[in-house]
Amino acid sequence: MISRKNASISKFIIHKVGNKFNDTKNAFSEKLVDFDEASYDLMLPFLLKPFGSLVQSHRFNHHANVALNEINSYAAQLFDADSDASFIEVSKHIVMHLYEQSSSAQIKTGDVLIVQFEGIEFRDMTTNAIGIFKIESKVNFFQTYLENNSYDVLVQKGINSKKVDKGCLILNQSDAEGNIIFTVDNNSYDAQYWINHFLNIKYADDANNHTQQYIELCKDFSTEILKTSYGAQEQNIFLAKTIDFFKENEIVNVARFKDELFEDEKHIREFENYKKEFEGEQNLVIRNQFDVAEAVVTKEKRKIKTDIKLDTNIQIKLDIDAPDASSEYLERGYDDEKKMHYYKVFFNAEA
C-alpha cells in the first residue's frame, strides 16, 4: 500500500485515445496542464486514492526480455525526461501503444492522463512515480448559467470524480523483480486489454501473492467441492478454519494445513486433486510453504460470506471468527415426516 499524504503532481498531460478496430483517431495535447488550485486539490486524491488500499503489487513482464516491455521502457524515459517537451513526446507514445491494443469494437475510447507524482511513500521510502489513467465513462451533470438576466440549465458530460476507470502507478523504486507497480481496473469489460495487453504485468512473487493464491484456492474448493457435495455448513466451517489458520500462523506449510483442517483422508484427496486442477487452470504453482501476508488475510476475510441461505426464506449467519461454533452448536438433519432437511441450533440465551 502507498501513502499519498505528502504526494504532489509535478507533470500532467491529457490525450484522447481512439479505437484502432473502429478507425477512431487519437488526439494529442501539446502542452502540460496548468492547474488552478480547486482543480488540483480535487485531481490529486482522485488519482491516488484507489492505490491506497491495494495490497498486491505487480511487476513488468515480457516473453523474451522484460527490457522489451513497452511501458517499462516508456516509464524509464519519463523518469529520465529532462524537459517538458521530452515528457510530452513519450506520453504520446504511451497513447499510441494503448491504441494498438484496441483490437475489438468493445474497447472504449477515452481520455488518457499521464502524470508524474512526487512524494509517494511506500514501505518507509519516499519516491516519485508515473501514473497512467484511462477515463472511459463520462457522467451527466446539470450546469446552470445566466443569460438575458435569467438563469437556465443545460446538461453536460464530465468525469466522475468518485472513481478511476483504469489506472496504474509505476514507482521509481524496484526490487529483484523490477519496478513496483499497482493497478486498478474498475471497468473490466475485457480482462486482457489493460493488464495483459497494454501494461503486460504479472503479480509479484511475494508473500502477498502467495497468500492471495492459496486463499483463492480454498474459496473455490469450498464452493465447487464442499458446498456441492456436503452442504453450506461444511463449506463455512472450512472457510472459517482456513482464515483462523492464516491468523494463527506466520508461515503456511501446506502439509500441516491439510492435517489440521481435514479429519477425513477422502477430503484431503479431494483437496489435493482440486489443487492440481486449480494450478493448471490458473497456470501457476502454489508453494508448499510461504510467509503469510496479514493484510491480504484481513482483506479476504472481509469478502467471505458465511451465511447459510435456505429456500424457506430463513438465513443462518455464522461467525467466521468462531470456526468451531458451527460444528459444536449447529446440527443438520432430515425429517422423514416433513420430507425436508433441517438445522438444529443449540444456545444458552438469546443475545
N, C-alpha and C positions, 0 to 999 in steps of 0.2 A: 504494500500500500504506500501511496505517496502522500505528502502533506503539501498543501498549497498556501499555507498561511503567510509565507514570505515570497510567494511567486509573483512574477510580473511578466508582461508581454513586451518583448523588445522589437519584434518584427511581425507584421501581419499583412497578408495579401489574400484577396478573394478572386478566384477564377470561376468560370462555369464549364462543367464537363457535359459533353453531349453523349450520344449513343451511336457507336460505330455500326451496329446492326441496322438502325433506322436512318443512318446517314444524317443524324443531328450533329451539328458542328460544335466545337469548343469555342469559348470566348475568353480572352485573356485581358487581365489588367496590366497596366504598365507602371503603376505606382503603388507603393505601400499605403495602407490605410493609416490616416492620422486621426486618432480617436478624439472625440470630445470626452469630457470627464464622465458624463452619465453613461455613454455607450461603453466606455472602457470598464466602468465599475460593474456593469451587467454582463459583459462579454467574458471577463476573466473567470469568474466562478462557473458560468455556463459551460465553458470548455473543459475545465479541470475537475469539476465536481464528480463526473462519472468514474474517474480513476481513483478517487479517494477510498472507495470501498472494495476495490479489486485486490484479491489476494494472489491469484495465479498470474504469472508473467510469461511472456513468450520470448523466443529468440529467432533471428533470421534463419531461413532455410534455403537450400538450393541442391538440386540433384547432383551437381558436379562440384561446385566450389561456392561457398557462401559469399565470397567476394564478388561473385557474378550476380547476386541478388540485386535487382534494380533499385529497390527502395533503400537497401543497405548502402548502396553506392551514392544515391542522391542525398540521403541523410548525412553521410560523411562530408559531402560537398557543401551542404547547408551549414554544418557546424564550422567549416573552414572558410565560409564566404566572408571576404574582407570588404564587401561593399553591398549597398542595396541592389545595385544592378546585377551582381552575381547571384544574390538570393532570389531575385525575381526570375532570372533566367532558369535556374534549377527548378524553381517551383512550377514553371510551365512544363518542364519535362515530366514532373510527377503527374500532372493532369493528363498529359498525353499517354503516359503509361496506364493510368486509370481508364482512359478512353479505350485503349486497346483490349481491355478486359470485358467490355460490354458486348458479349457475343450472342445476346438474345434480346428480344423485344421487351422482356420484363425488367431488364436493368434500367433503373431510373436515371434521368438527367438530374442535375442539381448544382448547388454552389459548393465549391471546394475551397476550404480555408487552410492555408499553410501558415503555421505560426511558429515563432521561436520564443520559448519561455526561458526566463532566468529564475534562479532561486527555488528550484524544485527540490524538496527534501525527500530522501529515500534511504532507509537504513542508516541513519545518523550521518548521511552525506548530503551535501548540497551541490546540485549540478544544474546545467541547462538541459533543455530538451527541445525536440522538434515535434510539433503536433500536426497531424493531417486529419481533417474532418470533412465529411461529405454531408451536406444538408439536402435531403431528398423530399421532405414533406413540408409544405407551407400550410399555415392555418389562416382562416378568415378572421379579420377583426374590423370593428367599426371605427371609422375616423370622422370626427366632426370638424367642420370648417365654417368660416364666416364668409358670406357672400351677400352683397347688397343689404348690409345691416341685419341680416338674418342668418341663423345657424342652420346648417343642413348636415346630412350624414351620408357617407358612402362606405362601401365595403372594399377593403384592401387585403392583400395577401402578404404574410410575413413569416419570419422564422419563429417557431415556438421556443421560447427561452427556457422551457422546463426540461427539455431532453434533446441530447445529440442523437442524430440517426446513426451515424457511423463515425468512429474516431480511433486514432491510435496515438500513443505518446511514446516517442523513442528517446530514451535517456542517453545523454552523453556520458554514460557510465557502463562498463562492461564487466563480465566475469569470464570464466574459462570458455563459456559457450558463445560469448559475443555481447552485443548491446542488449540492454534490458528494455523490453517493450511491453506496454499494456495496451489492450484494445477492447473496444465495445462495439456491438452491432445490435441496435435496438430495432432495426428494420430488416431482419434477416430473411428476405424472400428468396434469396439464393445463398445457400450455405457456403458455397465455394468462392463466390465472387470477391468478397472483401479480404478474408483471412488467407485463403489459399492462392488465389489467382493474383490479386493485387499486391498484398503485403508479402505473401509466401513465407509465413512464420509457423513455428511449432511451439508447443509448450516447453518450458524449461525443464531440464532433467533434475528436479529438486524435490524436497520434501512436500511442497505444496502440491505438485503434480502427482506424486506417488500416493499421497493421502486421498486426493480427489479421485483418482482412478479406482482405488480399492473401494471407497465408499460407493462410487457409481456401480461397481460390480455387485456389491452387496445389495444395493437398492434394486437393481434389475433382477437379481436372483430371487429376492424376496417377492417381487411382483410376478415374475414369469413361472417360478417353480413352487415356492412355498404357498403363496396365496391360491394359486390354481389347484394345487394338489392337496393342501392341508388346511386352507382357510385363512381368513384375515387375522385371527388371533395368533396363529403361528408366525405369520408374516411380521406382525407388530412386535412380538416377543423378540424375534431375531433382530429386527432393526434397533430396538431399544438396547439389546445386549451388545450389538455392534458399536453403537455410539458410546456405551459405557466402557467397552474395551479400549476404544481410542482415547477416552478421557483418562483412563487409569494407567495407560502405558505410554512412555515417551518413545518407545520403539515397537513397531509391529513386527512380530515374527509370524509368518503365515501358518506354520505348522502348529504353533501354540494357539493361535486364533481359532483354528478348526477344532482343536482339542477342547477348548473352553466353551465354544458356542454350540457344538453338536454332541449330543449324547449317543446318537444312533449312527453306526457306520454307513447306513444307507444314505443319510443326509450328507455325510462327508463325501461320499462318491458322487452324489448329485451336484454338490458344490464344486468339486474338482472338475467334473465334466462340463459344467456350465462355465467355469473359469476359462477352460480351453476354448470354448466357443466364443466367449466374450473377447478374449485376446485376438482370436482370428478375425472376428468382425471389426474390431477397432484397430487392427493392425498394430498391436502393442504387446509388450511382455511385462507382466506385473512382477515386481521384485519379490523375492521370498522374505526379505527383511528391509525395512526402511524406517526413517525417522518420521514421527507424527508431526504434522503442521497443525497446531492448536487452532489457529484462525480459520483454517479450512473446516475443521470439525465443527466449530461453533456455527459457521455459516451453513453447512449442510444440515446440521441438527434443526435449524430453524425451518428448513424446507420440508422436512419429513413430517408427513401426516400419519397419525396413529389412530384415526377414527375407524370404527367398525360400523359401516352403514348397512342397515337391514332393509328388506323390502316391505317392512311393516311401518315405515316412517319413524323408526327408532334408531338413534345413533349412540354408540358406546365410545367414549373418549378415554384413551389410555394415556398414562403419564410416561413420556419417554425417559424421564429421569428415574423411574422406578421399574427397571426391567423385570424384576421378579414378581411384581404385584399381579400381573395378568395370569401367570401360571399358578399362583397361590390362591387368588381370590376370584377367579373367573373360570367357570366350567362350561363347556359346550356339550350339548347332548341332543337326543332326538326323541320326540314324544310320539309314540305309536298311535295313540288315540287321536291326536290332532293332525298326525302326519306332517309335523313341522319340526324344524330344528329350533333349539332354544339356547340361551345363555343364562347361567345362574351366577349371580353376583353376591359375594359374601362381604359384610361390613359390620362395624360396631355401632356407628352412628352416622347420620347424615351431616355433611359439612355445612 
